[in-house]
Amino acid sequence: MRCLIAGVTLLWTPLAFAAELGAPGEGPTVEMHGFVSQGAIKTTGNNYLLGTSKRGSVEFAEIGANFSGQLTDRLRVGFQLFASKLGSNGNFNVKADWFSLDYRWRDWLGLRAGRVKLPFGLYNDTSDIDAARVPVLLPQSVYPLADRDFLLAQTGFELYGFINLSSAGALEYRLYGGTIYIPLSGQAPGPVQVTAFNADYVAGGRLFWDTPVDGLRVGASVQALHLDVAVNYAFPMTTAETVTADVPALLWVGSLEYAAHDWLVAVEYSRWRSKVVDSSNAMLLPNMATVSERAYSLVAYRVRRWFQPGVYYSRMIRNVDMTEGAGAAQHDLAGTLRFDINTFWLVKLEGHFMHGTGGVDPGLNGGAARDTLPNNWGVFLLKTTAYF
């Protein structure tokens, strides 16, 4: 079953109500959708995503409203207001999550401009829609929630299109360029603080082949960006120093998804390469490259209209050249139970068995080194979302 929310197709989501303003023949029609989510998180061993998760926390909430209007047959406009709370991040500050002008000249060529969602992998551009997926947390190796604020969208332009290949299926492409805003709020106290983190540019694209097999698509995404960073080092008994550097990065992911006949199967493999260059103090911030490896496999099945379980295994290696120690990698085996109570309300229960601490933030764990933190630990989540 499919429905349309914020301009994207959602699989297995009961048809949602859209508030519609205007009537045929009376000018542009405006649609409004919204959602409110409240979650709870409890971890064992390590704090994860927020600094109080070991004792349990309900500081895990989101609220959003999006509006879209068809101004002419080819021109569409839309935006989303969003506020959230995840531990010390967010604090329900309302912001424009995305906004765009969308002109579709032909099926095979359209143009978007504004703050446009980043088409990276299968789910980055729908990661803000809880109703669009089974898990509470998308596989964190490829879709890290802590980086949502700057991975969701870019400010600039995008070309997109759909090319019908007849019996060979179809191609969908998106090409973009612009910049991203990277907030510095939410840093844990410590002797090392990032004081500037600016993106000169971001550019990339995604290509999907919708194969002749119903529900099967394969594709690839790539993203290049260039960052200017400044880091303040203020260790005890030393003079504080701010170190600047350039950080070019290249991210890519290969994707496969089968979504049909109540089944969802997804597999993605990704590598993220970043390199510190022109460091003003190579002793504190070395000029070096890091390549991380990221992958997951996910399976879900709709047993009933109201019940859909899912499971995934996700793996992240921080640096493929340094694989020793608990902090070098993180393995995540997750299971979810999704209950669609009615057309507008869902509840999810989720548990994770974690091996390794590669994705753990030391700043949320008293500054302890990742290798010294518990190697085997768990994450348990409850989340409920109302939407229309």
N, C-alpha and C positions, 0 to 999 in steps of 0.2 A: 504494500500500500504506500502511496506517495502523497506528499503534500508540499506546498511551497511556502517557505518562511524566509524572509530576507533575501529572496532571489536565489535560493539554493534548493536543490531537491533533497528531501529527507526520506530515507528508507525505513519502512516499518513503523512510521509514526502515525497514530490515528489522526484523521483529518481535523485540523485545527480551525477554529473560527478566526476570521479576519474582519476587523472593524473596517468598514468601507464608507468613505465620505464622498458624497457626490453621486450623480446618477447619469445614466447614458444620455448623451446629447447635451449635458450641462457642463462641459469642460473637463479638465483633468480629474481623474479618479485617484484618491489617496487611500492606501491601505496602511493599517497600523497593527503591529504585533508586539507582544511584550512577554516577559518572563520574570519570575522571582524564584530564586533557589536558596535553600538553607541546608548546610551540611554539617556534619560532625566528624572529627578525625581523632583516632587514638592509635598511638604507635608504641611498640616495645623496643627497648634498647637505645634508639636514637630519635632525636627530634627530626622531623621531616616536613618540609614545606613551611612550617611555622615553629616558633621557638617553644611552644607549650604543648606540642602534640603528645609527648610521653605521658602527661597527666590527663590528656583529653581536652579537646577544645571544640567550641562551636563557632569560632572565628573563621568561618568558611561560608561566605554568603555572596550572592550576586543578584543584581537587578538590572534589567535593560528594557528599552523600548525602541523599536525601529519603525520608521515611516518610509514609504516609497510611493511615488506617483508617476503615472504615465502621462507626460506632458503632450507628446505627439505620438504618432505611430512608431517613430524611431527613437525618440528621446525619453529617457527615464531618469528620475532623480531619487536619491534615497540617503538616509543617514540613520545611525544608531547611537543613542545615549546609553551609557553604561556606568555602573558603580559597583564596587566590590569590596570585600574585606577578607584578607587572607593573612591572619596574624597581624604583624605590624605594617603590612602592605595594603594599600588601597584606601582604608578608612572611609569608604563610601563617598569618595570625591567623584562627582559626576564629570564625565568627559565624553567627547565625541569619539566613539570607538572606531567608526568608519563613516565616510560620507563620499558620495560620488555622483557625477553626471555621466550617464551611459547613453552613447549614441550608437545604435546598431544600423549600419548602412546596408549590409547584407548578412545572411546567416554566416558567411565565411569571413566577415570583417566587421568588427565593432571597436569602439574606442571608449575607455573609461578614464576619468580624470578626477582627482581628489585624494582622499585617504582611502586607498583601495586595498582590500584584503589580499594577503600574499598567497599565491597558489603554490604551496610547497607540499609535496606528498599528497596522500589521499584526503587528509582531514584537517589540514591547518586552517583552511578558509571556512570551515564550519566548526572550529574548536570552541567558539563562543556560544554554541547552541547545544545545551545539555540534552534536549529531546532528540537530537540528530544521531545519537550514538548510544551504545549499550553501556560501556564502562563509565564510572565516575571520573576516573583519571585515564585519559588516553595514554598509550604507552609512552612513558616519560623519556625513553631513550631518543625518540624522534620528536615528541611534542611536549617539551618541558613546561610545566605550568608556571614555574618561577620566571620564565622568560616571555610569558604571554604578552606583556605590555608592548614589547617591541618586535615580536615575531608575528603578530596577528596581521598587521597592515603596514603599507608604505605610502608615503605622500608623493604623488607623481602621476604617471600615466601608464595605461595598459592597453595593448591591442589584444583582441581575442576573436575567436571564430570557431565555427563548426562546419566540417567538410564531410558531406555524405559520400561514402565510397560504394554505395549500392550493396551488392552481395558481400563485399569485403568489410562491411561495418562502417565506421566513421572515425574521423580524427577531431579532437578538441585541443585547441592550443591557446595559451596565454603568454604574452611577452610584456615585461614591465621594466620601468626604470624610474628612479626617484631617490628619496632618502627616508630614513626612519628616525623617530624620536626615541631616545633611550633614557628613561627616568633613572635617577640615582637614589631615590627614596628606598627605605627598607634595609639599608646596610647595617649589619650587626657591628656594635662597637669593637674596636680593635686597633692595633698599631698600623695596619695597612688599610687605607681608605681610597677608593676611586673618587677623584674630584672632578674629572671630566671624561665623558664617553660620548663622542659625537661621530655620526656617520656622514662622511663626505658624499657617499652615494650607495645605492643598492640597485642591482640589476639582475634579471633572471628570467626564467620561463618554465612552463610546464607543458608537456605534450602527452595526451592520452589517446590510446587506440581502443575504441569500443569495438570489440571483436564481434564476428558473426554469432558467437555463442552467447545466448541470452544471459545478461548479467555479468559477463566477464570483460574486464578491461585491464590493460597494462599500460605503464607509462613511466616517465622519468621527469624529474624536476632538478633545476640547478639554480643556485643563487650566488652572486659575487657581491661583496661589500668591502668598503674601506673605512676603517675606524681611526680616529685620533683619540688617544687616551692620555690621561694624567693620573698618576698614582702617588699618594702621599705616604711616605714611610716615616713613622715616628716611634721607633723602638726605644725602650727604656735605656737611659744613659747614653743616648746618641742624639745628634742634632737632626731635627726633622728635615726631610728632603722630598721635593716633588719631582718625580721622574716622568718624562713625556716619551711617547713612542707612537709609531704608526703600526696599525694591525690590519693588513689585508687578509681576507678570509674567503674561502670557497666551500659551499655546501652543496651536496647533491644527494638524491635519493631515487632508488628504483622501486616501483610499486606494482603490485598485482592485487586485484580485488574481484571476488565473485559474490554477487549480491542478487540472488533470485531464489524462488521457491522456498521462502522462509529461512534460507541459509545466508550467512555472511562469513566469508573467509577472506582475510587480508594478510598479506606478507609485504614487508618493506625492509630494504637494506640501505644504509646511508653512511656517508663519511663526511666529516666536517674538518676542514683544514684551516688553521689560522697560523700566522707568522708574525712575530714581533720584529720590527725593523726600525732602525734609526733611534734606538733607545738612548736617552741622554745619560743613563748610568747602567751599563750592561752588567754590572755586578749585582745590582738590585733587581733589574728587570732585563734578563738576558735576551739577546737577539737570537731567537730560535723558533722553529716550526713545531706545531703540535697537530697530529691527526687523530681524531677520535672516531671509533667505529660504533655504529648504532644499528640495531635491527630488532624486529619483533615478528611474531606470528599470532594471529587472532582468529578465533572461531566463535560464532554465536548462532543460535537457532531459536526461531519463534515457535514455542511449543503451543501457545494459545495466543489469542489476540492480546491478552493482558499480561502474558508471562514470557520473558525472554532471558534465558541464561547465556552467559558468555565466559570465555576464558582466553587469556593470552600469556605468552612468555616473551619478555623483553630483555635485551642485553645491551649494556653500554660499556665500552672500554674507553677510558679517558684519553689514553695516549698509546697507540699501537706499538710504540717503541719502549714502553715501560709497563709491563704487565704483572709485575710482582707486587704482592701486598694486598691487603683487604681494600685499600682505597683506590686501587687501579681500575676496578670494574664494579658493576652492579648488575646482578641478575634478579629479575622480578617475575615471579609466577603469580598471576592475579586471576581471581574468579569473581563474577558479578551476577547478581540476580536483579533483573529489572521488572518492576510491576507497573503496568499502565492502569491506574485505578479507574480513570475515565478519560474522556477526550482531552481534558485540560490539565491532568494531574498525574504525575508519576513518582515512584519511590524506587531507590536503588540501594542495595546492600553489596558491599565489596570487601574482599580481603586480599592481602598481598603477603607472600613469603619472599623476603629479601635476603639475598646472599651477596655480601660485599657492600662497600660504602662509597663507591665512586660517584654517586649522585647526591650524597649528603653534603649539606652546607656546614662547614666547621663553625661558622659564625653563629649558627643556631644551637651549637653543642659546646658552648663555653670556649671556643677557639681550639678545641682538641684536634690533633691531626687525624685525618681519615683512617690511617692505619691503626690507630689506637682505639677506635670505636668498635662496639660489638659487631661481629661479622655477620651473624644470623639474627634477623629481627623481623618484625611484622608491622603491617599497616592495616587498619580497619576503618572503613568509612560508611557513613549513612548519609544519603542526600535525597532531598525531595524538591521537586520543581513543579510549579504551576505556570502554565503558558497559554497564550491564545494567539 
